[in-house]
């Protein structure tokens, strides 16, 4: 692996490490453009939502509920719950980029999406000696690629406005994207255990309203992973004694 | 039809709310370090959130009306196994490729 020497190089490393996700972001954001126009939103409305929120799943949720004539308050709450997972991303990023200036952190928060989070944290874990400034540059590199595609393809989808044929099964691009994000993160037995427990709990609690099952499952995964790590540590300590 | 006032109110509040969720810990903690127990748990955020998102989408896809679709399960497994060995881009290709190939070969399933 090439050594990162400058902040600039770190930025472009992030930029290219995130490149594979263009495959997912393009159809997904176009789909949002199409769905939003189908629901009766105009171009300005569609783009404002995409730029202000940049969180696909919650945008789909909000538009779907508003089209179903749900009260604003309910649509808002449901969409926010979908985004609650990002509080966990925010916390997980603190040890790596918490040193940045307040305004920089605010910009990082605005740009926080699943792909950038997963790619960045994986790199931070792989390179514990990465200088803090490079970590910040790397993070922005990730988003510098994803973000324009997100805005641009939503716009394209909204302008073209033609339904993407259902036979393309683009709905499946979402789980495949998250599977591709997960696989490289499974670096130890506790990681595998956490993933397994989280998946199982997500199925068991899928009946909860407003995708609260996701939150329950994710928290279960965190606890499972942490407990597995503690268990292995204790066993190792015993073995050494 | 979506009411214009409803839309703008929702979009504004959703934008602010989502930002606050994202900024929460980064904003408050900054360079102060999180307690050890928190750091221990936070290592597992990615491996917990992503499988929890994926599992219901693969088991009960909306596109099939929530019915179990063996093709999607096989395609998800393919994406996973290839992802473990070859990385992101091949994982995506394997997942979508397997889905399309099986849908083409087994149109009645």
Interface residues (C-beta under 8 A of the other chain):
Chain A: X20 X21 X23 X24 X39 X40 X41 X45 X48 X49 X52 X53 X55 X58 X62 X63 X66 X67 X72 X75 X76 X79 X80 X83 X84 X85 X86 X87 X88 X89 X90 X91 X92 X93 X94 X95 X97 X98 X99 X102 X105 X106 X108 X109 X110 X112 X114 X117 X118 X121 X122 X166 X167 X169 X171 X172 X173 X174 X175 X176 X177 X178 X179 X180 X181 X182 X183 X184 X185 X186 X190 X191 X192 X194 X195 X196 X197 X198 X199 X200 X201 X202 X203 X206 X213 X214 X217 X218 X219 X220 X221 X222 X223 X224 X225 X226 X229 X230
Chain B: X1 X2 X3 X6 X7 X8 X9 X10 X11 X12 X13 X14 X15 X17 X18 X19 X21 X22 X23 X24 X25 X26 X27 X29 X30 X31 X32 X33 X34 X37 X38 X39 X40 X41 X42 X43 X44 X45 X46 X47 X48 X49 X50 X51 X52 X53 X54 X55 X56 X57 X58 X59 X60 X61 X62 X63 X72 X75 X76 X79 X80 X83 X84 X87 X88 X89 X91 X92 X95 X96 X99 X100 X103
